Amino acid sequence: MHVKKVLQNGSVFDAAVLDISTADILTKFKKAINLQADLGLGLGVPNAASAPHTLLNGFKNLVAVSAASGFEFPQAKAMLDAAKNAPAAGAGPAATTGAAAAEAPKEEEKEEEEDVDMGGLFGGDDDDY
């Protein structure tokens, strides 16, 4: 038997609908969960998918307050110590130091002129303010 069409609840589908793998189903499920989390976070409505993100963002805010105020709690101290001991952002294992840095060509800084004249579009000079 070779299935060509599928009839379900009055709708007709191609037989290709039946060729769905487990990986396809998981991919679609993950997309739906991410969409649910995005909607919950965007609307400010907590749901099961957005709750972990909300808790993590709250923890990040607590660590930021801890860093700014000097008030410490064990988890924030651990995070701040890890951040202090982490390598600088963008510095890979092949970072130039010492003589290699001296030999590296330096880029010239170019200043771009800003075109401020808008032809009186906003009522004239900015000196009036």
C-alpha positions as CSV (number, residue, x, y, z in Angstrom):
1,M,0.0,0.0,0.0
2,H,1.3,3.4,-0.9
3,V,-0.2,6.4,0.8
4,K,-0.6,9.5,-1.4
5,K,-3.0,11.7,0.7
6,V,-4.2,11.8,4.3
7,L,-7.7,12.9,5.3
8,Q,-8.1,14.2,8.8
9,N,-11.1,16.2,10.1
10,G,-12.2,17.2,6.7
11,S,-8.7,18.4,5.6
12,V,-6.5,16.6,3.0
13,F,-2.7,16.6,3.4
14,D,0.1,15.1,1.3
15,A,1.7,11.9,2.5
16,A,4.9,13.9,3.3
17,V,3.2,15.0,6.5
18,L,3.8,11.5,7.8
19,D,7.6,11.7,7.3
20,I,8.4,13.6,10.4
21,S,11.3,12.5,12.5
22,T,11.7,12.9,16.3
23,A,14.4,15.6,15.7
24,D,11.9,17.6,13.6
25,I,9.3,17.4,16.4
26,L,11.8,18.4,19.1
27,T,13.0,21.4,16.9
28,K,9.5,22.6,16.5
29,F,8.8,22.2,20.2
30,K,11.9,24.1,21.2
31,K,10.9,26.9,18.8
32,A,7.4,27.1,20.4
33,I,8.8,27.2,23.9
34,N,11.2,30.0,23.0
35,L,8.3,31.9,21.4
36,Q,6.3,31.4,24.6
37,A,9.2,32.7,26.7
38,D,9.7,35.7,24.4
39,L,6.0,36.6,24.6
40,G,5.9,36.2,28.4
41,L,9.1,38.4,28.8
42,G,7.9,41.0,26.3
43,L,4.5,41.3,27.8
44,G,5.7,41.1,31.4
45,V,3.4,38.1,32.1
46,P,5.2,35.3,33.9
47,N,4.8,31.8,32.6
48,A,6.6,28.5,32.9
49,A,8.9,29.3,30.0
50,S,9.8,32.8,31.0
51,A,10.2,32.2,34.8
52,P,13.9,31.0,34.5
53,H,14.8,34.0,32.5
54,T,13.1,36.4,34.9
55,L,14.9,34.8,37.9
56,L,18.3,35.0,36.1
57,N,17.7,38.7,35.2
58,G,16.8,39.4,38.8
59,F,20.0,37.7,40.0
60,K,22.0,39.7,37.5
61,N,20.5,42.9,38.9
62,L,21.4,41.8,42.4
63,V,25.0,41.1,41.4
64,A,25.2,44.5,39.7
65,V,23.8,46.3,42.9
66,S,26.3,44.3,45.0
67,A,29.2,45.4,42.7
68,A,28.1,49.0,42.8
69,S,27.3,49.3,46.5
70,G,29.9,47.0,48.0
71,F,27.3,44.9,49.8
72,E,28.3,41.3,49.4
73,F,26.5,38.0,49.6
74,P,28.1,34.6,48.8
75,Q,26.7,34.1,45.3
76,A,27.5,37.6,44.2
77,K,31.0,37.4,45.6
78,A,31.6,34.2,43.7
79,M,30.3,35.8,40.5
80,L,32.4,39.0,40.9
81,D,35.5,37.0,41.7
82,A,35.0,34.9,38.6
83,A,34.6,38.1,36.5
84,K,37.7,39.6,38.0
85,N,39.8,36.5,37.2
86,A,38.4,36.0,33.7
87,P,40.5,36.9,30.7
88,A,39.7,40.3,29.1
89,A,36.9,40.2,26.5
90,G,38.3,39.8,23.0
91,A,41.8,38.7,24.2
92,G,42.4,35.3,22.8
93,P,45.4,33.0,23.2
94,A,47.2,34.8,20.4
95,A,47.0,38.3,21.9
96,T,49.9,40.5,21.0
97,T,52.2,41.5,23.8
98,G,55.7,42.8,24.2
99,A,57.8,42.9,21.1
100,A,55.0,41.5,18.9
101,A,52.8,44.4,19.9
102,A,55.6,46.9,19.0
103,E,55.9,45.4,15.5
104,A,52.2,45.3,14.8
105,P,51.1,48.2,12.6
106,K,48.9,50.8,14.3
107,E,45.8,51.9,12.6
108,E,45.4,55.7,12.1
109,E,42.5,57.2,13.7
110,K,40.3,59.0,11.2
111,E,37.9,61.7,12.2
112,E,34.8,61.9,10.2
113,E,33.2,65.3,9.7
114,E,29.7,65.4,10.8
115,D,27.3,67.1,8.4
116,V,25.2,69.3,10.8
117,D,23.6,71.6,8.3
118,M,20.1,70.4,7.7
119,G,19.0,73.3,5.5
120,G,17.0,75.0,8.3
121,L,14.8,71.9,8.5
122,F,14.5,72.2,12.3
123,G,14.1,75.9,12.6
124,G,17.6,77.3,12.3
125,D,20.7,77.5,14.5
126,D,21.3,75.4,17.6
127,D,22.8,78.4,19.3
128,D,19.4,79.6,20.4
129,Y,19.2,77.0,23.2
